[in-house]
Amino acid sequence: MTKAICAALLGTWVAWAAVRPACAAETQPSKPFVVLVGISEYADKEIKPRPHAEDDAKALYDLFTNKDYLGVDADHVRLLLGGKDEQRKSQPATRENILKALHWIATEAKRDDLVIFAFLGQGAPIGDLGDRLCYLASDSTFKERAKNGIATGDIAQELDKLKSQRFCTFLDLSFRGPGGKEIAAELNLENNPYKEFLGSEGKEEHTAAPGRVVFLATSGRTQSIDLDKQGLLTRVVVDGLKGAADKEGYEPDGLVTVDELTEYMDKQIPELAHKHGKTKDEKEQLHYVLGGRASHFVLTHNPAVAAKVKERLDKLAQLAKDKKISADLAEEGHTLLSQMPKLESQRSLRKEYQQLVDGSTTVDKFTEKRDLILDGTKLKRSAALAYARKVIEAVQTIRDGYVKEVNQGEMVAWAVRGLYRRVDEKIPQDIADRLANVKDLKAADLTVLLADVREKLGKREDLDNHKDIDYSLQQMLRHLDPYTTYIDPETLSRFEQDTRGEFTGIGIQIRKDFDRDMLMVVSPIKGSPAYKAGLQAGDVITAITLLVDNAGKPLDKPEVISTKGLPLSDAVKKIQGLPGSKVKVTVERTGEMKPLDFEIKRGKVELETVLGISRKPNDDWDFMIDPTSKIAYIRLTSFARNSFRDMSKVLKELKADKRGIQGLILDLRFNPGGLLDSAVKISDLYIDDGLIVTIKPRVGREQSYPGEHDGSYLDFPMVCLVNGGSASGSEIVSACLQDHHRAIIMGERSYGKGSVQNIQPFEGGELKMTTASFWRPNGKNLNKLSTAGREEDEWGVTPDKGYVLKLSRKERDDLEHYQREQEIIHRHDSDTKENEPEFKDRQLEMALGYLRGQIKTASAGPAKKAG
């Protein structure tokens, strides 16, 4: 084990520093830094109080300063409260003091120092639409929050200087205004939420800085539950950090790590929320962990096993002192006995060290077993070279086709550094030295470098089953742009569902039933095997019975799997399978006295991407939003392979209907895109001949996609609705309709994803690579990443003049929820729809108003084109 690993342990196990061999002589040991902010009552009564916030901050203070758990000394902790606490020497939680505390940790904490920051109180949106956020200090006022609140930019400005790669943040607040009428920014991982704490690697905005993790009580949209004496988040965090989360491996090791706390929270918060929540939303409270779910750095100690661990370490040190084991073995043993390793081979080695210090084995027998374990971790050179050649093959594929020029040596360096980071290992010095000059190396030398890296890492379960290649490519490609990546075989099926619009299974949407910890059918998919068999929304799946194996062969004895506690991802794998094979699901249904069994034959399930305004009694879509004015409505959720076919069918039926069609609303809001071919064909449905889009690659000729007159629908006015969730294919279509003056574009500015991804099969997965940018018919840019991303820059699709209608965050959330609810095929005897609160879609109302006006004033001749 390296000295760097030993040094890392010093930062969190200060109490044991005296018994450390070898590593103890290194430079100054790292120390934890802690800043805790808790504000219960605000002077401004417009700001909602948080009854337990200050008690929660004090509980965290007592935990972190207790020598049994972390032992932070008085010089390294700041407690900032709305009130006073002389015993704990708190400071007022003013804006100035909070920023000073952030500046303190940013300038004083070193790379290996543990830094903990917690904010328990309230936040608020800034600006008319809540596009920016702030944290409310004790001296903040809601009215003047833009001046006296702590803006996310203020925090980022301080924490951008933070050197620590062990930075943990706990946040328990919501960003609503008075009465909860204003709402925070959406939790979107691609947009790097809470980036003021997560930071950035500097090479791309969507990647958090290394070693940073944020624990959130909620996304920030809602208020977390308060228990009798504590907030829910603090209750779980304190219990977990005191030792309840110390469960990784075959026994507690005396340390609580980030990933252990994450796993503990994932289990405890949903259980407590369901138990103590008073409303449906409270019972289904969701917490989040951003930036570091795989982080393995230590947060606190577990005193329940500390004495036993220390006893073993003392015995190990005595063996070294008596010259019975070497200094290298003492160092290796100290690391393994101090913290539970993640790898099974290292856990086996840890057990051997435990037997050695416990006196249940001899040094000779220990050495023999150690050698056997280490021999089992050696990787053959041929396997290492095979890995290296595959990575080089991917590097050269990207280099030849990527939209920008890239250096293959630099890409290999990204792969190497990313792989070591992914498995939480320190890069050996000899590898680090070679990486310093990697840009000038040829392919053969890069292959040797990669093989050496893989051979040094050896056999290990976290790199088995192709994971070494998966991780290397994914870590490498994240440095290029947000859309270039390697899709591993496990993820590929989900990606195919999005782009192809179909998958093999029984065809149901499911979620967790929080009352029973089982699975609930959200909705069957129209036309699917489950729909035809009679599964209904609200059915609780209690068991899945497998009748065949993965190869489709009948099982001698059916395998019955209870869904209680079954993760969603595992349930999906069990339900899906080979087409034509059967699976049985057992459900409990409201109104039925006994469970119902459904034996369903798996088949191809097509996802609906072309939707109407509401479902008819037969569950088909009704596309006529205003029968009187003969205005149709089509919502397109993605550009899948079946989207053009389905939209063509809908348009033919609408034209053939005796009511006819006098106007059309094409709703592309929240449509993230999909297949280029689908977007081009759908654009061509609505325009006469002329340019649809131009593709400009780095290598090769530009390619233009023109429209054709035949098959086009040109004799009615159109409105196309877009918003910030309309991307890629949605922008091709809306830009084309706008430039051809075929439709009025309404709503909000689109996302700005003007790039083309080429997908190539690779190692059972797929390389998804940005190869070109696409440009609208008028020759203007669509790609936001090609600009500085400012509002005044040319990118995306902006609604036509006079038709920009921005929604508040609350309205946007409500719209997304409403659209999802419309997709559900409800039981016909259900009163769910009646219980839903009334929703007003202001953008849709504006579109209807425009088209009604156009139809009313239209001449007796053919309708004019929009615009």
N, C-alpha and C positions, 0 to 999 in steps of 0.2 A: 504494500500500500504506500502511496506517495505521501510526502511531507505535507503537501497541500491539503490532502484530505484530513490529516491530523490537525492542521491549523484551522480548518473549517470547524472542527468539533470544539475547539477552544472558545469560539464565539458564543456557544450556548451552554457549555458544561463547565463553567468557570470553577465551580466548587471542586472539580476533580483535577484541576490543573497540577496540583502538587504531586500526584501519583503518575503523571504522564512520563513515559520514557521517550527518548529521542526527540519528539516534537516539542517538548516543553522548553527547550533551550532557544526556540526561535524568538523573533523580535516580539514587540509588545503584543500581548494577547488581545483579540478583538473583544469589544464590549457591546452590550445591547443599549439602544437608545429608544426611549418611549415617549410619545406625545399623546395625551388623552384629552379630548374635548367633550364636555357634557353640558348641555343647556336645557333645563327643564322649563323655566318660565322666562318669557321675553318681556322686556319693558313695553314693547309695542304689542298691545293686546290684539292687533290684527293677526299676529303670528300665533298659530296654534301651539299650545304648550305640549311638552313631552314629559309626562309625569315622572318617569323613571330614569330619564337620561343622565342626571347627575349621580344618582345612586349606581347606575350601571358603570359610569366612568370611575367612580370610587371603587367598585368591586373589581374592575380591571386593574386599577392602581394597586389595590391590596394583593391581588394575584401576582402581578409582575414584580413587585418589590419584595415579596416573600422569598427568602433564600431557598425554601424547599422547592419552589417552582421555577423562578428565573433569577431572582436576587439582584435586580437592578438597583444600583446605589442612587442616593439622592441627587447626585450631580448629573445623572443621566436620565432623569424622568421629569416631565412637565405635565402637571395636572391643571387644566384650564376649565373653570366652572362658571356657571351663571351666578351662583351664590358663593359663599365663603366656606372654606374648610381649613381652619388654622392647624388642626392636627396633621393634616396631609400637606400643609403649606401650598395650598392651591393658589393660582393666579386668576384674575378675571378673564373670562373667555371673550375678550374683545377682539375686534378685527386686527388691531395692531399686534396684540400678544400672540394670536394664532399664527400670523404671518412671521413673527419673530421666531416662534418655535419651529416652524417649517424651515426657515432659513438656518436655524441652528443645526438641525439634523442634516440638512443638505450640505453644509460646509464642514461639519465635524465628523460625521460618520464615514468610516473607511469602507473599502470594497467588501470585506468579509464581516463587517459589523451587522448584527441583526437590528433592524429598525422597525418599530411598530407604531402605527398611527391609527387612532380611532376618533371618529366624529359621530356623536349621538345628539341629535337635535332636529333641526329643520333646514330645508333648503327652499329655493324658489326659482321660478323662471325669470329671465330678464328679457324685456322687449315685449312688443304687442303680441307676438305669436309664441313666446316662450322658446325661442330658438337657442338662447344661451341660458346657462344655469349659474346659480351662485349658492354658497353655503352661508347661512345666517348666523352671525356672531351675536353675542349678548347685547351689543350696542347697535345692531342693525335695525332698521325699520323697513317694513314692507314697501312703503311708498318710495323711499329713497334707496332701495336695495341695490340699485345699479351703482350707487356711490359708496354706501357703507356696508354692503355685503361683500363676501369673499368670492369673487368670480373664479370660475374654473381656470381662466388664464392667469390669475394671480397665483394660484397654487402651482400650476405648471411651470410658471416662471421660476419659482423657488426649487421645485423638485427636479427640474431639468438638470440641475447641478449635482443631484444626489449620486454618490459613487457606489453606495451599497447595492449588492446583488442579493440581499436577503431582506427585502422590503415588503412588509405585510400591512394591509390596511383593512380596518373594520368600519363599515358605514351602516348606520341605522337612521335613515331619514327619508322623507319624501320631498319632492320638488313641486308640491301643489301650492297654489295661492290660497287666500282666504276662502273658506267654504269648499275647498277642493275643486274649484272650477277650472283652474289652469293646470296643465299637466306637463310632465317633463319630456325630454327627448327620448326617442325610442331606444330600446336596448337592442342594438344591432351590432353584432360582433365585427362585421366588415368595416363599420364606421369607428371602431375603437372607442367604445363608450368608456367614461371615466379615465380617459387618457391622461388627465392631470395627475393621476396616481400611477397608471400603468406605464407612462412614458412611451418612448419610441426608440427602436434600435438606431434610427438615424438614416437608414437606407430605404425604408419604405414606411409610410404612415400607418399601415394596418398591422404592424408587428410591434408588440409590447417589448419594452426593454427587458433584458434577462433578469431573472430572480425577483420579479415583482408579482404580487398576487393581491387581489381585492376580494374580500368577503362582503357580500351585500345582503342585508336583511330582506330587501325586495329590490326590484329593478329601479325604484325611485318613483314609479308611477303611483304607488299606494303606500299607506302607512303600515308599518309592521305592528303585529299584535303586542299589546302590553299584558303581561301576566300580573299576578297579585303584587309582587315586590320587585320584579325585574322585567325588562324587555325580553322578548322571546330570543332574539339573537344573542344577547349577553348571557342569558341563562345557559344556552347550549354551548357557547364559546367557553365560558368559565368552567363548566363541568368537563368539557372535553380537554381543556388545557391543564386541568388539575389531574388528569390521568385517565379519564373515561375513554378518551380517544386512542389510548396507547394499546393498539390491538393488531398492528401489522406483524405478520410472521407467526411463528409457532408459540410465542410467549411475549408478554410486555418486556420492553427493553429499558424502560426508565426515561424515554424521551418521547415527546409528542411532536410530530412533524406536520408540515403543511398538508401533505396528502392524507395523513391520518385524520387530521381535524376535518378536512373536506369530506371524507367518507363518513365520519361521525355525524357531521351536520346534515349530510344527505339523508341519513336515516332518522335523526332525531327531530329536525325542524318540521317535516311533514306530519309526523306523529303528534307533536305538541300542538301544531297549528290546527289539526283536525279536532283534537281534544278540547282546546280552549277557544277556538274561533267561534264567534257568534253568528256570522253570516257565511254564505257560500263562498264569497271571495276570501274571507279570513281563513276559512277552513282549508282553502286551496292555495294559501300563501306560498309563493315561490321565492326561494333564495337563489343567489347566483354566486359562482366563484369564477372570477375572470383572471386570465393571464398566467395562472400557474397551478392548474389542477394536478400536474405531475411533479410539482416542486417537492423536494425531499429535505429541505433545510429544517432545522429544529427550532421550535418555538418555546417550549417549556420542558421541565422535567416532571417525571412521575415519582414522587417520593415513596410510593408504596413499594417499589422494587429497588429504590436507590441503594439501600443498605446491602442487598444481595449483589448488586452490580459492583459496588465499591469493594466489597469483600473479594470478589473474583479478580478485580483489577489489582488489588493489593497483592494477592497471591501470584499473579502474573509478574508483577514488578519484582517480587522476591525471587522467582525463578530466574529472571534475568540477572538480578544482583548476585545470585549464587552461581552464575555461569552455566546453568543447566539448559538454557535456550539462548540463542543469539539475540543481538539487539534488533536485527531485522524481524525475527519472529515475534519478539516482544512488541514491536511497533505494529506489525500486522495483527497480532492477537488483541492488542489494545483497541484498535479500530473496530474489529469485529465484535468484541465484547461490549464496547461502549454504545453501539447502535445497531439495531437489527438491519442486516443487509437486505437488499431487494432481490438478489439472485439466489436461486436454490443452491448452487454450488458453494456460495459464500456462507449460506445458512448452515450447510452441512459442515463446513470448515469451522464455523462458530461453535457448533455442538462439540466438535473435537477439542477445541480450546477449552470449552467448559469442562469436559471430562478430564482434561489435563490438569487444570487448576483445582478441580474438585478431588483430584487424587484417584480417580477411577480408571486411569490408564497410565501407562509409562511414557516417558519421552520417546523411546524407540518406537512403540506402537503408534503413538501420535504422529511421529514423523512419517511412518510408513503409510498411514491412512491419509495424511496431508498430501503426500506425493501422489497417491492414487486419485484424490479429488482434483488436484491441479492438472494431472495428466488428462483427466476427462474434460477439461476446459480448453485443451489445445485444439486449434483449428488447423486443418490441413492447408498447406500452401496452395494446393490446387483449388480449394474452395474459396480462399481469399482472392486468388487471381480471377476466378469466375465472377465473383462480386465486382471486382475492379473493372473488368472488361464491360460488364453491363452498365456500370455508372458512366464509363467513358463513351459507350455507345449512345446513351441518352444525352450526354454533354454535346456530342458532335451533332446529334439530331437537332437539338435546340440551337446550337451555334449556326447551323446552316439555314434554319427557317425562321428564327425569331425576328420580330418586327424591328429590333435594334441590334447593332453589332455587340457581341459579348466575347469576353476573353475566356477560353476554355480552362486555363489555369486558375483563374479567379473563381470560376464555377466549381471546380474541384475543391478549392479551399472552402467555399461555402458549404459544400457537401460534408467535408471532413469536420469542420467546426460545428456544423449543425448536428451531425451524428453524435459527436462527443457530448454536446449539450443535451441531446434527446435522451441519452442513457445516463446522464448525470455523472460524467467522468471528466477528470482533468486531462487536458491534452498533454501527453508526454513532451518533455523539452526537445527531444530530437525531432519529433514530428512538428512541433511549433517552429523550430529553426528552418525546416524545409518549406513550411508554408510561407515563410517570409519572402521567398524568392519564387513562388509558384507561378507567377504570371509568365515567366520566360521558359517554362518547361514544355517539352514536347509530349505528345500523346503517350509514347512508350514510358517516359519517366513518370508521367502522371499515373499511369497504370500501376507501376511499381509502388509509388507512394500510397495509392489507395489499398493495394494488397497488403502493404506493411501495416497500415492503419487497422484493417480488418483482422489481420492475424494477431495483432497485439490485443485487440478486444476479446478474441477467443470465442469459444462456444458459450452461448448464454441465451436463456429463453426469451429475453426481451428483443433479441435479434433473430430468432428462429422464424421459420415459415415466411421467408421473403421480407421480413421486417427491416433487415439491414438495408436492402435496396429501397424499400418504401420510404424509410426515414431519410436516407441520404438524398433521394431525389426531391422529396417534399421540402426538406430544409434548404436545399440548394435553390429550388425554383421560387421560393417565397421572396427572394431578393430581386426578382425581376418585376413583376406586377401582380396585382391581386388575382388575376384570372389565369395566370400560367401556373400549372401545378401538375403533379403526378397523382392520378386517381388509382389507388391500390385496388386489387381485385375485390376486396371486401366492400369497398365503398362504391364500386362501379355499378352494381345493380341499382342502387338508389339514384345515381346520376342518370342511368338509362331510363328510369321511370319518368324523370323530369323532361328529358329530351325526346323520348320516343312516345311518351304518353301511354305506356302500357307496361304490365308486368304479369307474372304468373302467380296466382294465388287464389283466394276465394273472394276478394274484393270488399273489404270493410275498412273503415277508419276506426281506430281504437285509441283509447286513452286510459289512464289509471282511474279507477273508481275509488275515491279517497275514503268513502264510508267502509268499504270492504277490503281495501288493498288488493283488489282484483282488477279485471279489465272490463271496460265498458265500451259497447259499440256506440260510437258517435254517429255514424251513418253507414248504411250499406252503399256501395257504388252502383249507380243505375246500370242495369243489364248484367251485372256480375253474377257469378254462381251463388254468392251469399244472398244477393237481392232476390234471385229466382227461388232460392230455397226458403226464404221467408224470415231471415234475420232482420231485426228491426232496431232502430235507434233506441238507446236506453237499455237494451239487453245487457245483463251482466254475465260475462263469460267466466264460469267457475272452473272449467276444466277443458283441456285440449287433449284429445286422444289420437295418438299417432297410430295409423293402421299399416303404414309401409315405412321402409327405411329410406335413406337419402337416395338410394339407387332405384327406388320405386318398387322394391320387392316386398311382398306381404310379410309382416312380422308374425312369428309364431305366437306371440302373446302381445296384444295391443299395449302400448305404453301410455298410461294415463298421467297427465301432468296437471297438477293444481296450479291455477294462476295466482294464488295468494302469494304476494311478494315477488312475483315473476316480473323482471324488468321488461319494459316495452320492446326493446330491441330483441330480446330472447323470444318473446311471444311471437313477434313477426316472423322470425326464422322458423319457429315451429309450425306456424300456420301456412307459410308459403312452402312450395315444393314443386315437384315435377308436374307438368300438365297431364291431366287424365288420372292422376293418383287421388286418393280420397283421404280426408281428414274429418274427424268428428269433433264438434264443439258442443259443450253443455252450457246452457244459459238459464238464468233465472229472469223471469219477465214479470213486470208489474201486472197484477190481475190474474196471473196463473198460479195455481196452488202447488204444482210440482215443477221440477226442472224440466227443460225441453232439450232434447238431443237433435242435432242437425248433422247428418252425414253428407258432406259436400264434396263434389268432385272438383278439384282444382282446375283452373283454366286460364286463358288469356283474359286479363282485365284491362279494359281501356279506360283511362282517366278522362273525365269530362273537362274539356278546355274551352268549349264554346257554350256559354251560359246565357240564360234569359233573365227577365226581371223577377220571375217567381215560378214555382212549380205548379203544374196543373194537377187535378185529382189523380191522374195516372202517373204522376211523378215526372212526366216530360216537362220540358221548359216552355213557358209562355214568353214569346219574344215581342209581343205587342204591348208596349207600355202605355200607349194612349190610343185605344181603339177608335175614339171619336175623330181625332186628327190623323189617324193612321200613321203613328210614329212608332217605329220599332226600336228595340234596344238589344244590343249584343255585347256581352262582356267576355273578353278573351283573357284567360288566366295565364297562358303561356303559349309559346310557338312550338308545339309538338308536331310529330309526323302526321297526326290525324287532324290537326287544326284546320288546315286549308280544306280538306275534304268535308269536314263537319260544317264549316262556315259556308261553303258553296251550297251545301244541302239546305241550310237554313234560309239563305237568300232566295233560292229557287222556290221554296215553299212559301215564303212571304210574298214573292211576286205572283205566284199562282193562286194565292188565297183571294177569295172574292173581295176581301176588304182592301187588298192592294197595300202599297207602302208609299207614303208621301214624305217621309223623313226618317233618318236613322241616326241613332246615337251609338257610337263604337266606344266602349269603355275599356281603356288600357291601363287604368290605375292599378298600381301594385303588380303589374305584369313585368317580371324580371327578364323576359326574352326567351331565347331558345334557339331553334334552328334557323339559319340564314335563309335557306330555301323556302321554308314556311313563311317567313316574313315577306319575302319578295313576292311570292304567289298571292298572299293576302293583300298586299299593296296593289297588285295588278287587278284585283277584283273591282277596285273602286276608281281607278284612273283610266284615262284614255291612253294612247301610246305616249311614250316619253320616258325619260330617265327615272329610275326608281332609286338606285343607290350605286355608288362607285366604291370599289374595294381597292385600296392602295397598299400593296405589300412592300417590304424592304427589298426583297429579291423577286424578280420577275415583273411582268407587265401588270398595269392596272386592269381591272375587270369591271365593266359596266353592265348593269342589269336593266334592260329597258322593259317597258310595259307593252302590252298588245291590246288593240281595240276589242278584239273578239272576246266575248265572255265578260265584259266589264259592265258594271251597274252605274249608270251615269245620270239617271233621270230623277233623282231626288236629292234634296239638300242633306248635308251631314254635319254632325258634331263629333269630334274625337276628344275624349276626356283623358288627360294625363296628370301624373303627379310625380313626386320625388321617388316613388317606387317603380316608375315606368322606365325600363332600361333596355338597351340592346335592340332586340327585334321590335319592341314597342316604339323605339325612337326612329328606326328605319321607316316604319309605317306612318307614324304621325308626322315626321319631317316630310315624307313624300306627299302625304295628303295636303300639308300646309303649302309646300312649294308649288304644287299643281293647282292650288286654290280650289281643291275639291272638298275640303272640310274646314270648318272653323275649329281651331284647337282651343280647348278651354281647360281651366284648372290651374295647375302649378307647374313650374319648370321640371323637366324630366331629370333623370339621374346623371346622364352624361357618360354612358358606357359606349363609346364609339369604336370598339375594337372587335376584331374577328379572331376567334379561337379555332385552331385546327386540332383535330383529335386523331391520334395515331395509336393503334394497339401496341402495347409494350409490356412484356413480361406478365401477361395475364391481366394487366390493368391497362390504363391509357395515359399517354402524355397529352395533356391539354395545354396548347401553346398559343400565345398571341402572335399571329403571323402578319397581321395587317390592321389598318384602320379603315373605317367606312365613313364616307362623306355624303352629305345630303345632295339632292338634285341641283340645288343652287350653288354647289361647290364649297359650301361652308363646313366648318369642323363640327363634329358631334362629340368628340372624345374629351372629357374633362381632364384626364391625366396628361393630355398634350398641352395643357395650359397651366397657369398658376392656380386655377380653380376659383378665381375671384368671380363675384357676381357679374361684374362688367365684362368679363372675358366671353369669347364666342365658344359656346359648347352647349350640348343638349338641345332640347326643343322647348322654346318659351311660348306660352299661349299667345294667341293673337291679341293685338291692342284692344283693350276694353273688356277682355275676357279672362283676365287673371283673377282667380278667386282663391286666395290662400285660406286653408283651414287651420284652426288651432290644433295643437297636439291632441287635445281631448277629442275634437271632431274627427281627426284622422284615425285615432284609435277606435272610436265608435264606428266609423265607416268600415274599417277592416273587420271588426267584430260582426257588424251587420251583414257584410258580404259572406263571411264564413257561415253564419247562421242560415243564410238563404240557400246555401249549397246542401244543407242537411236534408235528407229524406226522412221527415218526421213520421211517427206513427199517425195514422189517420184519426185515431181516437184520442190523440194527445192534445193538450191545451198549451203546449210550449209556446207556440207562436203568439197566442193571446196574452201570455204572461210577459212577453218581451216588451221592454219600454219602447215607446214610439221614437222612431229615428227620422230625422229630416236631413236629406242629402242635398245641401245647398248647391253644390256643383251640378248635380243632376237636374235640379229644378231650374238652374240657369240655362242648361242645354235645352230642356223642354220649352222654356219660355222663348228662346231664340227660334227654335224650329216651328213652334206654333205661329210666331210672327211671320216667318218666311212663307209658311203655307197659306196664311190668311191673306197676305199681300201678293201672292204669286199670280201671274197673269194666266190667261186661259191656255197659253202655249206650254211647251215643255219647261220644267223647272230649271232655273239657272243654277250654275255651279255655286257653291258657297264661296264667300269672300269677294 
